[in-house]
Amino acid sequence: MISPSALRSVISAFNIYGEFIGATPYGSGHINDTYCAQFNQGGTRIRYILQRINHKVFKDPLGLMENIQRVTEHIAAKTAAEPDSSRISLTLLGAKNGRCWHQDESGNFWRTYIFIENARSYDTADSESQAYQAAKAFGRFQCLLADLPAPRLQGTIRDFHHTPRRFAALEQAITADIVNRAIYAKAEIEFALQRKPWTGTLLDAGLPERVTHNDTKLNNVMLDEATGEGVCVIDLDTVMPGLVLYDFGDMVRTFTSPASEDERALSKITMRFPMFAALVRGYLASAASFLTSFERQYLAFSGKLITFEIGVRFLTDFLAGDTYFKLHREGQNLDRCRAQFKLVESIEQQEEHMQSFVESTGLGTRSSKS
């Protein structure tokens, strides 16, 4: 935890006027350190989001910030004439060094966003309406970036959703077993090995490359507190070239289970079909105009694959000694893995029904691969 005096020093590097009141930890992210900073500006309390970028995970923070600046400015320009346009995209605040980031004396990279008021995020979906609105927001995010001009965005994490390489990393972790934990995950290892043949399916399908978010958890979209509508897509560190199915698959993973990502009571975990149907309707309501029939064909499968991939990543981190994801308790990565694999099982049981629903929607897709 960074000290209050250090936070004060960091926030003073950005172009914010007024009296700094304080900053407190904010959100539930696994990677970066996030704070809500408050200022007194003419008698009004104004909030900002201050983030320290985890440069152990994001090894090119300058390239990452270039991506975010390009994406946010592109969306802002395309939506400038819309009502409430300032809440549609994150807005980076400039630093006094003339850049959109600040590097402190310890070498840490920081950024500041304008706080999006009267909206909030959720860790689990409580209603089909939430799922619909969030999926619509993510689909619109992709649509707004479909015409992002060259150059190609930089990859902020190598092979982030490259499932075969994620699986290869798991196999290496199983073989090395450097902290002697494989004995505690025998069932999970066997579960994963049985499903290895899935791993190359999306990469072998010849799908077009898009600008994608790559981390479409429910808590990465802000919903309006009054209307419930999707307002703004947040957490843009992994916005980079990818497949739209990575995004949709992660929505299925995050939205359809009523339980948390690290739920220990596995009986609570199930793929709720009504939530899946709401995701499909919401996503296609904003993304159907640019999707190909091949992309649409794999919507249901993508939920199973990405859920499996994330479970593989949690299992790999557990076997490697918990070096990547933040932990709040002992064994949390194994709990996360078990929860993902239980959801995979539930998707497997309903996959035929899911596929039939996707095929029944008939929402304006093209018939080619690109």
Backbone torsions as a table, in degrees:
resi	resn	phi	psi	omega
1	MET	NA	128.3	179.9
2	ILE	-76.7	145.3	-176.5
3	SER	-73.3	156.1	177.4
4	PRO	-57.4	-37.8	-179.2
5	SER	-68.4	-36.1	178.0
6	ALA	-68.4	-39.5	176.9
7	LEU	-62.3	-41.6	179.0
8	ARG	-60.7	-40.6	179.7
9	SER	-65.5	-41.8	-179.4
10	VAL	-66.2	-48.5	-176.1
11	ILE	-65.3	-26.7	179.0
12	SER	-70.3	-12.7	179.4
13	ALA	-80.4	-7.8	-178.1
14	PHE	-105.3	159.2	-176.6
15	ASN	-80.1	76.1	178.1
16	ILE	-127.0	127.8	178.4
17	TYR	-97.3	163.9	177.6
18	GLY	104.7	-177.5	-177.4
19	GLU	-92.0	124.2	177.3
20	PHE	-71.8	120.4	-179.3
21	ILE	-89.1	-43.4	-178.7
22	GLY	162.1	175.4	179.5
23	ALA	-143.6	139.1	-179.1
24	THR	-130.3	152.7	177.8
25	PRO	-56.4	146.0	-173.1
26	TYR	-143.2	140.6	172.7
27	GLY	84.2	-177.2	-174.9
28	SER	-129.9	26.6	-178.5
29	GLY	-68.7	153.2	-178.0
30	HIS	-89.3	-19.6	-165.0
31	ILE	-110.0	-62.6	-176.0
32	ASN	-85.9	164.4	172.8
33	ASP	-98.2	121.8	-172.6
34	THR	-120.7	137.4	-179.5
35	TYR	-132.8	148.8	171.4
36	CYS	-101.8	115.0	-178.6
37	ALA	-102.4	135.8	-179.0
38	GLN	-115.7	139.8	178.2
39	PHE	-128.7	146.8	170.9
40	ASN	-94.0	112.0	-179.3
41	GLN	-119.2	98.0	179.6
42	GLY	62.3	36.6	179.2
43	GLY	88.3	-1.7	178.8
44	THR	-112.8	134.3	177.3
45	ARG	-82.5	123.2	179.4
46	ILE	-118.2	137.6	-176.0
47	ARG	-110.6	150.0	176.2
48	TYR	-136.7	154.7	174.2
49	ILE	-100.9	122.1	179.4
50	LEU	-112.0	128.0	-177.6
51	GLN	-130.7	136.2	169.9
52	ARG	-97.1	119.3	-177.4
53	ILE	-75.1	130.7	177.9
54	ASN	-77.1	96.2	-175.4
55	HIS	-79.7	-1.6	169.9
56	LYS	-77.3	-30.8	176.3
57	VAL	-89.1	-49.2	179.6
58	PHE	-98.6	93.3	-168.9
59	LYS	-76.5	-11.3	176.2
60	ASP	-124.9	73.9	-176.1
61	PRO	-61.5	-28.9	179.4
62	LEU	-71.2	-41.4	175.0
63	GLY	-64.0	-38.6	177.3
64	LEU	-60.7	-46.2	-178.6
65	MET	-68.6	-32.1	174.8
66	GLU	-63.1	-43.1	175.9
67	ASN	-56.8	-50.8	-175.6
68	ILE	-63.4	-42.2	179.0
69	GLN	-61.9	-44.4	179.7
70	ARG	-63.5	-43.9	-177.5
71	VAL	-67.2	-47.7	-177.6
72	THR	-66.4	-39.4	178.7
73	GLU	-67.8	-36.4	178.9
74	HIS	-65.1	-46.6	179.6
75	ILE	-65.2	-42.1	180.0
76	ALA	-60.9	-40.8	179.8
77	ALA	-66.3	-38.1	-177.6
78	LYS	-75.6	-21.3	-176.4
79	THR	-113.6	10.6	-173.6
80	ALA	-58.4	-31.6	-176.9
81	ALA	-86.4	-3.5	-177.4
82	GLU	-83.1	149.8	175.4
83	PRO	-59.2	141.5	177.6
84	ASP	59.2	34.9	-174.4
85	SER	-61.8	-26.1	-177.5
86	SER	-68.1	-14.3	179.7
87	ARG	-101.8	-1.7	-175.5
88	ILE	-78.3	-31.4	179.9
89	SER	-132.4	151.3	171.5
90	LEU	-59.6	145.4	178.9
91	THR	-120.5	114.6	177.2
92	LEU	-73.5	139.4	176.1
93	LEU	-97.5	135.0	-179.6
94	GLY	-70.3	148.9	173.8
95	ALA	-93.5	164.0	-178.0
96	LYS	-69.6	-12.4	176.2
97	ASN	-83.7	2.7	178.7
98	GLY	87.8	-1.5	178.9
99	ARG	-105.3	-179.3	178.0
100	CYS	-100.7	17.4	179.2
101	TRP	-149.4	163.7	178.7
102	HIS	-133.5	137.1	174.3
103	GLN	-107.7	123.8	-176.8
104	ASP	-84.0	-178.7	-175.1
105	GLU	-65.7	-21.9	179.2
106	SER	-89.7	-0.2	179.8
107	GLY	91.2	4.3	178.9
108	ASN	-79.1	144.5	178.5
109	PHE	-101.4	134.9	-176.9
110	TRP	-126.6	153.5	172.8
111	ARG	-142.4	161.3	179.3
112	THR	-134.7	133.8	175.8
113	TYR	-114.2	151.6	168.0
114	ILE	-68.0	132.5	-178.7
115	PHE	-69.9	133.3	178.0
116	ILE	-88.6	108.4	-175.7
117	GLU	-83.8	158.3	175.5
118	ASN	60.1	31.1	175.0
119	ALA	-147.6	156.2	180.0
120	ARG	-149.7	164.5	175.7
121	SER	-111.3	165.3	-177.5
122	TYR	-132.7	146.7	178.2
123	ASP	-83.6	-29.3	176.3
124	THR	-135.3	147.9	-178.7
125	ALA	-81.2	127.9	-178.9
126	ASP	-99.6	-11.3	-177.6
127	SER	-150.6	158.3	176.2
128	GLU	-65.2	-31.0	178.0
129	SER	-62.8	-42.4	177.1
130	GLN	-60.2	-45.7	180.0
131	ALA	-61.2	-45.1	-179.8
132	TYR	-60.0	-49.8	-175.6
133	GLN	-66.2	-40.8	-180.0
134	ALA	-67.5	-43.3	178.6
135	ALA	-63.6	-37.7	176.8
136	LYS	-62.8	-40.0	179.6
137	ALA	-66.2	-42.5	178.5
138	PHE	-67.0	-38.7	176.9
139	GLY	-63.6	-39.4	178.5
140	ARG	-67.6	-37.4	176.8
141	PHE	-56.4	-48.2	177.5
142	GLN	-61.5	-43.1	-177.4
143	CYS	-63.3	-42.5	-179.8
144	LEU	-64.5	-26.8	-178.2
145	LEU	-98.1	2.3	-178.4
146	ALA	-63.7	-24.3	-179.8
147	ASP	-110.7	23.2	176.7
148	LEU	-60.2	123.4	-175.8
149	PRO	-70.3	161.8	176.3
150	ALA	-60.8	157.4	7.8
151	PRO	-80.9	167.6	177.2
152	ARG	-60.6	139.4	175.8
153	LEU	-60.5	152.5	178.1
154	GLN	-79.8	149.4	173.7
155	GLY	-81.4	118.2	-174.0
156	THR	-84.5	-27.5	172.4
157	ILE	-132.6	119.6	-177.2
158	ARG	-61.8	132.3	175.3
159	ASP	58.2	35.4	-173.7
160	PHE	-54.6	-48.9	178.2
161	HIS	-115.0	33.3	176.0
162	HIS	-88.4	90.3	-170.3
163	THR	-58.7	-42.8	179.0
164	PRO	-58.9	-39.0	179.7
165	ARG	-74.4	-32.5	173.1
166	ARG	-62.2	-39.5	-179.9
167	PHE	-70.3	-37.7	177.2
168	ALA	-61.5	-37.5	176.7
169	ALA	-64.0	-36.8	176.7
170	LEU	-64.0	-45.5	-179.4
171	GLU	-60.2	-38.9	177.4
172	GLN	-65.5	-39.4	179.7
173	ALA	-67.3	-36.0	177.7
174	ILE	-64.5	-45.3	-178.9
175	THR	-65.6	-44.1	-177.9
176	ALA	-72.4	-43.8	-179.7
177	ASP	42.1	55.2	-168.1
178	ILE	-68.2	-20.2	178.3
179	VAL	-116.7	17.3	174.1
180	ASN	56.8	47.4	-178.6
181	ARG	-108.6	-8.0	-176.1
182	ALA	-58.0	-30.9	-179.4
183	ILE	-62.1	-26.7	-179.1
184	TYR	-86.4	-7.3	-174.6
185	ALA	-128.9	32.8	-177.5
186	LYS	-59.7	-45.4	-177.8
187	ALA	-65.6	-40.0	-179.1
188	GLU	-68.9	-38.9	177.7
189	ILE	-63.7	-43.8	179.1
190	GLU	-64.6	-40.6	177.0
191	PHE	-57.1	-46.2	-178.1
192	ALA	-66.6	-45.7	-177.1
193	LEU	-62.6	-33.1	179.0
194	GLN	-66.2	-24.7	-175.3
195	ARG	-106.3	12.5	178.5
196	LYS	-54.3	-37.3	-178.4
197	PRO	-58.5	-19.4	179.0
198	TRP	-71.4	-25.7	-156.7
199	THR	-60.7	-30.2	-177.4
200	GLY	-95.4	5.2	-170.6
201	THR	-58.3	-51.3	-176.6
202	LEU	-69.6	-40.2	-179.2
203	LEU	-67.2	-26.3	179.9
204	ASP	-88.5	-1.3	-173.4
205	ALA	-86.6	-5.1	178.6
206	GLY	68.0	37.6	-176.9
207	LEU	-84.1	152.0	-178.5
208	PRO	-72.3	147.3	174.4
209	GLU	-78.6	136.8	179.3
210	ARG	-127.9	174.8	165.3
211	VAL	-89.2	118.6	-174.7
212	THR	-129.7	160.6	-177.0
213	HIS	-79.6	-42.0	175.0
214	ASN	72.8	7.7	175.6
215	ASP	-154.7	59.9	-169.5
216	THR	-86.4	52.5	171.5
217	LYS	-69.2	155.7	179.6
218	LEU	-57.7	-35.6	-177.8
219	ASN	-77.0	6.6	174.2
220	ASN	-104.8	17.6	171.0
221	VAL	-134.4	135.3	179.3
222	MET	-91.3	131.4	177.3
223	LEU	-108.7	136.3	-179.9
224	ASP	-60.6	132.1	-176.4
225	GLU	-68.3	-26.0	-178.2
226	ALA	-90.2	-46.5	-173.4
227	THR	-98.9	-20.2	-176.0
228	GLY	79.4	0.8	-178.2
229	GLU	-76.2	150.7	176.3
230	GLY	-66.7	127.9	-175.3
231	VAL	-104.8	-56.4	-169.8
232	CYS	-148.7	136.2	173.2
233	VAL	-87.2	131.3	-175.7
234	ILE	-120.7	-176.3	179.7
235	ASP	55.3	74.3	-171.2
236	LEU	-96.7	14.2	-176.5
237	ASP	-61.7	-31.0	-177.1
238	THR	-102.9	15.2	174.0
239	VAL	-69.9	120.2	-175.4
240	MET	-169.0	178.8	177.3
241	PRO	-62.9	139.5	-179.7
242	GLY	-173.2	-167.0	177.5
243	LEU	-104.6	140.0	178.8
244	VAL	-59.1	-26.1	-178.1
245	LEU	-71.2	-23.0	171.6
246	TYR	-61.4	-43.6	-179.4
247	ASP	-67.6	-48.0	-178.0
248	PHE	-66.5	-40.1	179.6
249	GLY	-60.1	-38.5	179.6
250	ASP	-72.5	-27.4	172.4
251	MET	-64.0	-44.8	178.3
252	VAL	-59.1	-44.3	179.9
253	ARG	-59.4	-44.0	-172.4
254	THR	-85.2	-37.0	-169.8
255	PHE	-88.4	-32.2	-165.6
256	THR	-82.8	-22.7	178.8
257	SER	-86.2	137.9	178.2
258	PRO	-78.7	-7.2	-174.5
259	ALA	-101.6	164.3	178.3
260	SER	-74.0	166.4	-175.5
261	GLU	-63.9	-23.2	-178.7
262	ASP	-117.9	28.5	-177.7
263	GLU	-59.4	129.1	179.1
264	ARG	-86.7	-29.7	178.9
265	ALA	-82.1	89.7	-171.3
266	LEU	-64.7	-20.5	178.6
267	SER	-65.2	-18.7	179.1
268	LYS	-79.7	-11.9	-172.1
269	ILE	-93.9	123.2	177.3
270	THR	-155.2	152.5	175.1
271	MET	-85.9	108.7	-177.5
272	ARG	-80.9	111.6	-175.7
273	PHE	-59.7	-41.6	178.0
274	PRO	-57.5	-34.7	176.9
275	MET	-67.5	-41.3	178.0
276	PHE	-61.1	-44.5	-180.0
277	ALA	-61.3	-39.1	178.3
278	ALA	-65.3	-39.0	176.7
279	LEU	-61.0	-45.9	-179.6
280	VAL	-61.0	-47.0	-178.6
281	ARG	-63.6	-45.4	-178.4
282	GLY	-65.9	-45.0	-178.4
283	TYR	-64.0	-46.6	-178.7
284	LEU	-69.6	-24.5	178.3
285	ALA	-61.5	-29.0	-179.1
286	SER	-114.3	-18.4	-174.2
287	ALA	-109.3	-11.5	-173.7
288	ALA	-60.2	-27.4	-175.0
289	SER	-65.2	-24.0	-179.1
290	PHE	-117.6	-5.6	179.8
291	LEU	-71.5	145.5	172.2
292	THR	-92.9	164.7	178.2
293	SER	-64.4	-30.3	178.7
294	PHE	-69.3	-38.8	176.1
295	GLU	-64.4	-44.4	180.0
296	ARG	-63.1	-35.1	-177.7
297	GLN	-58.7	-31.0	-175.2
298	TYR	-103.1	12.8	-178.6
299	LEU	-58.1	-48.6	-178.1
300	ALA	-66.8	-45.2	179.8
301	PHE	-60.3	-36.3	-175.8
302	SER	-60.3	-33.2	178.1
303	GLY	-62.7	-41.7	178.7
304	LYS	-67.3	-44.7	-175.7
305	LEU	-67.6	-46.8	-176.9
306	ILE	-68.8	-35.9	175.3
307	THR	-62.3	-43.2	176.5
308	PHE	-61.8	-45.2	-179.3
309	GLU	-59.9	-44.0	-179.9
310	ILE	-66.3	-38.7	174.8
311	GLY	-60.7	-40.5	176.7
312	VAL	-61.1	-41.4	180.0
313	ARG	-65.5	-42.0	177.4
314	PHE	-63.3	-41.4	179.8
315	LEU	-65.3	-42.2	178.2
316	THR	-59.9	-44.4	-179.0
317	ASP	-66.1	-38.6	176.9
318	PHE	-60.2	-47.4	-178.1
319	LEU	-67.7	-28.3	-178.0
320	ALA	-87.4	-2.3	177.3
321	GLY	99.5	22.2	174.8
322	ASP	61.2	61.0	-176.4
323	THR	-102.8	-7.4	-173.1
324	TYR	-114.9	-62.3	-175.0
325	PHE	-82.5	143.2	174.8
326	LYS	-65.4	142.6	177.9
327	LEU	-117.4	148.4	174.6
328	HIS	-117.7	-5.1	176.9
329	ARG	-161.4	161.9	177.8
330	GLU	-64.0	134.1	176.3
331	GLY	78.8	10.3	-174.8
332	GLN	-64.8	-36.6	179.2
333	ASN	-63.7	-37.3	177.1
334	LEU	-68.9	-38.5	174.7
335	ASP	-60.1	-43.2	178.6
336	ARG	-61.8	-44.2	178.6
337	CYS	-59.1	-48.4	-178.4
338	ARG	-61.0	-38.3	178.9
339	ALA	-65.2	-40.7	179.6
340	GLN	-66.4	-43.3	-178.2
341	PHE	-67.4	-33.2	175.4
342	LYS	-65.2	-38.6	177.8
343	LEU	-67.8	-37.1	175.2
344	VAL	-57.0	-45.4	179.3
345	GLU	-58.9	-42.5	-179.9
346	SER	-65.7	-38.4	177.2
347	ILE	-65.6	-41.8	178.3
348	GLU	-56.2	-40.9	-178.1
349	GLN	-68.6	-23.3	-176.1
350	GLN	-115.9	6.1	-170.8
351	GLU	-60.7	-38.3	-179.7
352	GLU	-63.4	-42.7	178.4
353	HIS	-64.8	-40.8	178.7
354	MET	-61.8	-45.1	-179.5
355	GLN	-63.8	-40.8	179.1
356	SER	-62.1	-38.9	179.5
357	PHE	-65.5	-45.4	178.4
358	VAL	-57.0	-45.3	-178.2
359	GLU	-67.1	-23.1	-178.2
360	SER	-83.4	-14.0	-173.0
361	THR	-71.9	-37.8	175.1
362	GLY	58.0	36.5	-178.3
363	LEU	-94.4	86.0	164.9
364	GLY	39.4	60.0	172.4
365	THR	-102.7	154.7	176.8
366	ARG	-84.0	173.3	-172.5
367	SER	-109.9	4.9	-178.4
368	SER	-109.3	173.4	179.7
369	LYS	-80.2	-14.5	-176.9
370	SER	-146.8	NA	NA
